[in-house]
């Protein structure tokens, strides 16, 4: 319990040093990871059952060679593909937004530095250093958040593509 209190105090100090923009970075990061975990869960737990049902439905059809049957096959593949790709664009958008949110923190931190210089002058380096750290920490946090998202979202994208190709290959096209 004491460890968690110390951890929370460290996080609170980090956010105080970096500014309120870090809350927005944390929110974007949290949402991005919730969506990525949901997609991994869908790919590993839900989609195999969906794929098996589609394959079973296709194999139980009497007609798999007519033009009409091929349109049904294409529709099933399209629906499954849409389910696989759901929320991927939102994940990519959140990954791209993280550095931009960090840059917003940089701008607000530099505004604080200029305000300090305007009101206190340039003689107090300690006040200027606080503003400069408020300008650099959000940028770093946004970049770290984006880097974690880039790696895992690209892996997720590859798994989605593989699952789609596996579905297409398992539905014979006579």
Buried (B, 14 or more C-beta within 10 A) or exposed (E): EEEEEEEEEEEEEEBEBBBEBBEBBBEBBEBBBEBBEBBBEBBEEEBEEBBEEBBEEBEEEEEBEEEEBBEBBEEBBEEBBEBBBBBBEEBBEBBEBBBEBBBBBBEBBBEBBEEBBEEEEEEEEEBBEBBBBBBBBBBBBBBBBBEBBBEBBEEBBEBBEEBBEEBBEEBEEE
